[in-house]
Amino acid sequence: MELPDNARAVRDEDTFDIQAVAAWLGEHAGIAGIPEVRQFAGGASNLTYLLRYPDRDLVLRRPPTGAKPSSGHDMAREYRIQALLAPAYPHVPAMVGLCTDHSVLGSDFYVMEHVPGTILRTNPPTTLDLTPEQTRALCLRIVDLLVELHGVDPETTGLDEFSRGTGYVARQVAGWTKRYEKARTDNVPDFARVTRWLDEARPADVASTVVHGDFRLDNVVLDENDPLRPVAVLDWELATIGDPLMDLGSSLAYWVQADDDPMMLATKRQPSDLPGMLTRREIVEYYSEKTGLRVDNWGFYEVFGLFRLAVIAQQIYYRYHHGHTTNPAFKDFWVVVGYLDSRCNALIDQHEKESR
């Protein structure tokens, strides 16, 4: 078996006791042997590793060293959400086991089956030669995955245990505002106008559904033999029960399209600008048609998504700024945060102009 294209040697700061993990898997999952370990390069929050055995590949997920088990690093929560969701949403990787014994790795971690296939990163693989028509068809199928997820019944799956009731939009605005304030460094803007506007403009919840929280092209696995068929959705660390339009807004914050400005194009982490890809507006219209949900206040969800992305980038940069990680990929995230503040303010200006 070939290694996945983004599986690299493990960074020194992210190493762990392979023997201890192998012993735990042997005892709790009946998996014998010591695996070869590689690290997936794409993760910027939790750490993800490939465990390669002679007859199978597994994936291990754990928090970064020193991280507290907050909602973004709660391995038990992430594991349980996927385990409950799998019977109703067959695009979730199969869970192998959850370890809450910190003597093994120093934190909770879980192991799941590896789903082989193609993942669309910043630039698609050269072997993936799609026409614009094929690219459009693939784009629609990926949006359909989000539509399908938002159609899962939280009660029948048991996922309603993660619901905090109505007021999701308000909690999200307040929560992400507090996270930004906590992670702010002296080289980024305060986002005061943006957070004030979000608080004043926030609509009521439109529904309460399962939301992914980080739905992007590079969290979708395409079939090895049919690149037009999505087979799995990854990275469920932010999944919960909430407003589906907030999930859509968060997702489209990553959706860089071909006519965006140069700075936005420079932030691209997925090939959403390929010929044939839908625009953000087209995705919103398609989603609305498929779900029956009206999107009367898209400006709010768009600004929220970009602000939330700025907070995520700033939280990662905060770790680099204070020496909690030495990964050079994070050193310029503060520049992106500043740009996102400008973009949010421009969208607010546009919204206010159109509302006069």
C-alpha positions as CSV (number, residue, x, y, z in Angstrom):
1,M,0.0,0.0,0.0
2,E,1.2,3.5,-0.8
3,L,1.4,6.0,1.9
4,P,-1.2,8.8,1.8
5,D,0.3,11.9,0.1
6,N,0.2,14.0,3.2
7,A,1.7,11.4,5.7
8,R,5.1,12.6,6.8
9,A,7.7,11.7,9.4
10,V,6.5,12.6,12.9
11,R,7.6,16.1,14.1
12,D,9.9,15.9,17.1
13,E,7.5,18.0,19.3
14,D,4.6,15.6,18.4
15,T,6.2,12.2,19.1
16,F,4.6,9.8,21.5
17,D,5.2,6.3,23.0
18,I,4.4,4.0,20.1
19,Q,5.0,0.9,22.2
20,A,2.5,2.0,24.8
21,V,-0.2,2.7,22.2
22,A,0.5,-0.6,20.5
23,A,0.1,-2.4,23.8
24,W,-3.2,-0.6,24.5
25,L,-4.5,-1.5,21.0
26,G,-3.5,-5.1,21.5
27,E,-5.3,-5.3,24.8
28,H,-8.4,-3.4,23.9
29,A,-8.9,-4.0,20.2
30,G,-7.0,-7.3,19.6
31,I,-4.6,-5.7,17.2
32,A,-1.1,-7.3,17.4
33,G,2.2,-5.8,16.5
34,I,4.0,-2.4,16.5
35,P,2.8,-0.1,13.7
36,E,4.9,2.2,11.6
37,V,3.8,5.7,12.5
38,R,3.5,8.7,10.2
39,Q,1.9,12.1,10.9
40,F,-0.7,13.8,8.7
41,A,0.6,17.2,7.8
42,G,-2.8,19.0,7.4
43,G,-4.0,19.3,11.0
44,A,-3.6,22.7,12.7
45,S,-5.5,21.8,15.9
46,N,-5.7,18.2,17.0
47,L,-2.8,15.9,15.9
48,T,-3.5,13.0,13.5
49,Y,-1.3,10.1,12.9
50,L,-1.3,7.1,10.5
51,L,-0.7,3.7,12.2
52,R,0.5,1.3,9.5
53,Y,0.2,-2.4,10.2
54,P,1.1,-5.1,7.7
55,D,-2.6,-5.8,7.0
56,R,-4.4,-2.5,7.8
57,D,-4.1,1.2,8.4
58,L,-5.5,3.0,11.4
59,V,-5.7,6.6,12.4
60,L,-4.9,8.0,15.8
61,R,-6.3,11.4,17.0
62,R,-5.0,13.3,20.0
63,P,-4.8,16.9,21.3
64,P,-1.6,18.9,21.0
65,T,0.8,18.7,23.9
66,G,-0.3,20.8,26.8
67,A,-3.9,21.4,25.4
68,K,-6.7,21.3,27.8
69,P,-9.8,19.0,26.9
70,S,-12.0,21.9,25.8
71,S,-14.6,21.5,23.2
72,G,-11.9,21.7,20.5
73,H,-9.7,19.1,22.1
74,D,-12.2,16.7,23.7
75,M,-11.3,13.3,22.2
76,A,-14.0,11.4,24.1
77,R,-16.7,13.8,22.8
78,E,-15.4,13.6,19.2
79,Y,-15.3,9.8,19.4
80,R,-18.8,9.6,20.8
81,I,-20.3,11.9,18.2
82,Q,-19.0,9.8,15.4
83,A,-20.0,6.5,17.0
84,L,-23.6,7.8,17.5
85,L,-23.8,9.4,14.0
86,A,-22.5,6.4,12.0
87,P,-25.7,4.4,11.8
88,A,-27.6,7.4,10.3
89,Y,-24.8,8.9,8.3
90,P,-22.6,6.3,6.6
91,H,-19.8,8.8,5.7
92,V,-18.2,8.6,9.2
93,P,-15.0,6.5,9.6
94,A,-15.4,3.4,11.7
95,M,-14.3,3.9,15.3
96,V,-11.8,1.3,16.8
97,G,-11.4,2.5,20.4
98,L,-11.2,5.4,22.8
99,C,-8.5,5.6,25.5
100,T,-9.0,7.7,28.6
101,D,-6.1,6.3,30.5
102,H,-3.5,9.1,30.5
103,S,-0.7,6.8,31.5
104,V,-0.7,5.6,27.9
105,L,-0.2,8.9,26.0
106,G,-0.6,11.7,28.5
107,S,-4.1,12.5,27.3
108,D,-7.2,11.0,25.9
109,F,-6.9,9.7,22.3
110,Y,-9.0,7.6,20.0
111,V,-8.3,5.3,17.0
112,M,-10.4,4.8,13.9
113,E,-10.1,3.0,10.6
114,H,-8.3,4.8,7.9
115,V,-10.4,5.7,4.8
116,P,-8.3,5.4,1.7
117,G,-9.0,7.8,-1.1
118,T,-8.3,11.3,-2.6
119,I,-8.5,14.5,-0.5
120,L,-8.7,17.8,-2.3
121,R,-6.1,20.1,-0.8
122,T,-4.8,23.5,-2.0
123,N,-4.0,22.1,-5.4
124,P,-5.7,18.9,-6.6
125,P,-3.4,15.9,-7.4
126,T,-2.1,15.9,-11.0
127,T,-3.8,12.5,-11.5
128,L,-7.2,14.1,-10.9
129,D,-8.0,15.6,-14.3
130,L,-11.7,16.7,-14.1
131,T,-13.5,18.7,-16.7
132,P,-15.5,21.8,-15.5
133,E,-18.7,19.7,-15.8
134,Q,-17.3,16.9,-13.7
135,T,-16.0,19.5,-11.1
136,R,-19.4,21.0,-10.9
137,A,-21.0,17.5,-10.4
138,L,-18.5,16.7,-7.6
139,C,-19.1,20.1,-5.9
140,L,-22.9,19.5,-5.8
141,R,-22.3,16.0,-4.4
142,I,-20.2,17.4,-1.6
143,V,-22.8,20.1,-0.8
144,D,-25.3,17.2,-0.7
145,L,-23.2,15.6,2.1
146,L,-23.8,18.7,4.2
147,V,-27.5,18.7,3.3
148,E,-27.7,15.1,4.3
149,L,-25.9,15.7,7.6
150,H,-28.3,18.5,8.5
151,G,-31.2,16.1,7.8
152,V,-30.1,13.6,10.5
153,D,-32.5,13.4,13.4
154,P,-30.6,14.2,16.6
155,E,-33.2,12.4,18.8
156,T,-33.3,9.1,17.0
157,T,-29.5,8.9,16.9
158,G,-29.0,10.0,20.6
159,L,-27.0,13.0,19.4
160,D,-29.5,15.3,21.2
161,E,-27.4,14.8,24.3
162,F,-25.1,17.5,22.8
163,S,-28.0,20.0,22.4
164,R,-28.1,23.1,24.7
165,G,-31.5,24.1,23.4
166,T,-32.4,27.3,21.6
167,G,-30.1,30.3,21.5
168,Y,-27.3,28.6,19.5
169,V,-26.7,31.7,17.4
170,A,-26.3,33.9,20.4
171,R,-24.0,31.4,22.2
172,Q,-21.8,31.2,19.1
173,V,-21.4,34.9,18.7
174,A,-20.6,35.3,22.4
175,G,-18.4,32.3,22.6
176,W,-16.2,33.1,19.6
177,T,-15.9,36.7,20.8
178,K,-14.6,35.5,24.2
179,R,-12.2,33.1,22.4
180,Y,-10.8,35.9,20.3
181,E,-10.3,38.1,23.3
182,K,-8.5,35.4,25.1
183,A,-6.2,34.5,22.2
184,R,-5.5,38.1,21.0
185,T,-1.9,39.2,20.6
186,D,-0.6,42.8,20.2
187,N,-0.2,42.5,16.5
188,V,-3.8,41.8,15.5
189,P,-6.9,44.1,15.4
190,D,-9.5,44.0,18.2
191,F,-12.5,43.1,15.9
192,A,-14.6,45.4,18.1
193,R,-16.9,46.7,15.4
194,V,-17.3,43.2,13.9
195,T,-18.3,41.6,17.2
196,R,-20.6,44.4,18.1
197,W,-22.3,44.2,14.7
198,L,-22.7,40.4,15.0
199,D,-24.3,40.7,18.4
200,E,-26.7,43.4,17.2
201,A,-27.6,41.8,13.8
202,R,-27.9,38.1,14.9
203,P,-31.1,36.4,13.8
204,A,-33.0,33.8,15.8
205,D,-32.1,30.1,15.3
206,V,-33.7,28.7,12.1
207,A,-33.5,25.1,13.1
208,S,-31.6,22.6,15.4
209,T,-29.7,20.0,13.5
210,V,-26.4,18.0,13.6
211,V,-23.7,20.4,12.5
212,H,-20.2,19.5,11.5
213,G,-18.4,22.8,12.4
214,D,-15.5,22.4,10.0
215,F,-17.0,21.2,6.7
216,R,-14.5,21.8,3.9
217,L,-13.3,20.1,0.8
218,D,-10.1,18.9,2.5
219,N,-12.2,17.1,5.1
220,V,-13.9,15.0,2.5
221,V,-12.4,11.7,1.2
222,L,-13.2,10.8,-2.5
223,D,-13.4,7.2,-3.6
224,E,-10.1,5.8,-4.8
225,N,-11.6,4.5,-8.0
226,D,-14.3,7.1,-8.6
227,P,-13.1,10.6,-7.7
228,L,-16.7,12.0,-8.3
229,R,-18.0,9.9,-5.3
230,P,-17.4,11.3,-1.8
231,V,-17.1,8.4,0.7
232,A,-16.2,9.9,4.1
233,V,-16.2,13.2,6.1
234,L,-13.4,13.7,8.5
235,D,-12.5,16.0,11.5
236,W,-15.6,16.0,13.8
237,E,-14.0,17.9,16.7
238,L,-16.4,20.9,16.4
239,A,-19.5,18.9,15.7
240,T,-22.6,19.5,17.8
241,I,-26.3,20.3,17.6
242,G,-26.9,23.8,16.3
243,D,-28.2,26.1,13.6
244,P,-27.5,24.7,10.1
245,L,-27.1,28.1,8.5
246,M,-24.3,28.9,11.0
247,D,-22.6,25.7,9.8
248,L,-23.0,26.7,6.2
249,G,-21.6,30.2,6.9
250,S,-18.6,28.6,8.7
251,S,-18.0,26.3,5.8
252,L,-18.1,29.0,3.1
253,A,-15.6,31.1,5.0
254,Y,-13.0,28.7,3.5
255,W,-14.6,28.8,0.1
256,V,-12.2,30.9,-2.0
257,Q,-13.5,31.5,-5.5
258,A,-11.6,32.4,-8.7
259,D,-12.7,36.1,-8.7
260,D,-11.7,36.9,-5.1
261,D,-9.0,39.5,-4.3
262,P,-5.4,38.4,-4.2
263,M,-5.2,38.2,-0.4
264,M,-8.2,36.0,-0.2
265,L,-6.7,33.8,-2.9
266,A,-3.5,33.6,-0.9
267,T,-5.5,32.0,2.0
268,K,-6.8,29.2,-0.1
269,R,-6.5,25.7,1.4
270,Q,-8.8,23.9,-0.9
271,P,-9.3,24.0,-4.7
272,S,-12.7,25.7,-4.6
273,D,-11.6,28.1,-7.4
274,L,-11.3,25.3,-10.0
275,P,-13.3,25.9,-13.3
276,G,-16.7,24.4,-12.7
277,M,-16.8,24.9,-8.9
278,L,-19.9,26.7,-7.7
279,T,-19.6,30.2,-6.2
280,R,-20.5,30.9,-2.6
281,R,-23.8,32.5,-3.8
282,E,-24.6,29.5,-5.9
283,I,-23.9,27.1,-3.0
284,V,-26.2,29.1,-0.7
285,E,-29.0,29.0,-3.4
286,Y,-28.6,25.3,-4.0
287,Y,-28.5,24.5,-0.3
288,S,-31.7,26.6,0.3
289,E,-33.4,24.8,-2.5
290,K,-32.4,21.3,-1.2
291,T,-33.3,22.0,2.4
292,G,-36.2,24.3,2.1
293,L,-34.5,26.8,4.5
294,R,-34.8,30.4,3.5
295,V,-31.6,32.4,3.7
296,D,-32.8,36.0,4.1
297,N,-29.9,37.3,6.0
298,W,-26.8,35.8,4.4
299,G,-24.7,38.8,5.2
300,F,-24.8,37.9,8.9
301,Y,-23.8,34.2,8.3
302,E,-21.0,35.3,5.9
303,V,-19.5,37.8,8.4
304,F,-19.8,35.3,11.3
305,G,-18.0,32.6,9.3
306,L,-15.1,34.9,8.5
307,F,-14.9,36.1,12.1
308,R,-14.9,32.5,13.3
309,L,-12.2,31.6,10.9
310,A,-10.1,34.6,12.2
311,V,-10.5,33.3,15.7
312,I,-9.4,29.8,14.7
313,A,-6.4,31.3,12.9
314,Q,-5.6,33.5,15.9
315,Q,-5.8,30.6,18.4
316,I,-3.3,28.7,16.3
317,Y,-1.1,31.7,16.0
318,Y,-1.3,32.3,19.7
319,R,0.3,28.9,20.3
320,Y,3.1,29.8,17.9
321,H,3.6,33.3,19.3
322,H,4.1,32.0,22.8
323,G,6.3,29.1,21.8
324,H,3.8,26.3,22.4
325,T,4.6,25.0,18.8
326,T,7.5,25.7,16.5
327,N,5.6,24.7,13.3
328,P,6.7,27.4,10.8
329,A,3.4,27.1,8.9
330,F,1.7,29.1,11.6
331,K,4.1,32.1,11.8
332,D,2.2,34.4,9.5
333,F,-1.3,33.6,10.6
334,W,-1.5,37.0,12.3
335,V,-1.5,38.6,8.8
336,V,-4.5,36.5,7.8
337,V,-6.3,37.6,11.0
338,G,-5.8,41.2,10.1
339,Y,-7.0,40.6,6.5
340,L,-10.2,38.9,7.8
341,D,-11.0,41.9,10.0
342,S,-10.8,44.1,6.9
343,R,-13.0,41.7,4.9
344,C,-15.6,41.5,7.7
345,N,-15.7,45.3,7.9
346,A,-16.1,45.6,4.1
347,L,-19.0,43.2,4.2
348,I,-20.6,45.0,7.0
349,D,-20.3,48.3,5.1
350,Q,-21.9,46.6,2.1
351,H,-24.7,45.2,4.1
352,E,-25.5,48.6,5.8
353,K,-25.4,50.3,2.4
354,E,-27.9,47.9,1.0
355,S,-30.1,48.2,4.0
356,R,-30.6,52.0,3.7
